[in-house]
Amino acid sequence: MEREQLQEKVGVPLEFGPGWDNLLISFLSRLEAMQKEWLWFKAPEDSTCGQPAPGKLFEFIFLQTKEKYGELRIYYQIASVEQDWEIFDKEEYEKKIYSIQERVEGMVDLLEELSGHICENCGAKGEIQERYGWFRCSCKNCFGFEQALNDLKK
């Protein structure tokens, strides 16, 4: 997936380097699988073909994606989707939404943790480095290149 397509799918600017794009693509894939796992079904009379119509139980909304202290940060909201209360009682529905929120939070935490070991520029194995008070996750090659560029600017 090209970076422009990824940004379009996420719906907010990607305020980080292209080395973390594959992390976000993998996250989106897992999120879509989770949404399919948690489908609910409308009553047949609500459907045009007389069969139960699947619908999403929740919607994941990106608010911001950025680099902070050398790691990827994802700010998001989980919006519940109105349900047919004849199929789900409110208590059961709230338990499902809470379970979804916990799983998504764990996925986001893992994504952010992994980003601290992947170069933000190229996607190679990296580590968080500090230079002039700024933190950045870089591989040795990218960090050396950035260091050389900064030295040339002096």
Secondary structure, DSSP 8 states (H G I E B T S, - for coil): --HHHHHHHH-S-EES-GGGHHHHHHHHHHHHHHHHHT-EE--GGGSTTSS--EE-SEEEEEEEEEEETTEEEEEEEEEE----TTTS-HHHHHHHHHHHHHHHHHHHHHHHHHHTTB-TTT-SB-EEEEETTEEEEE-HHHHHHHHHHHHHH-
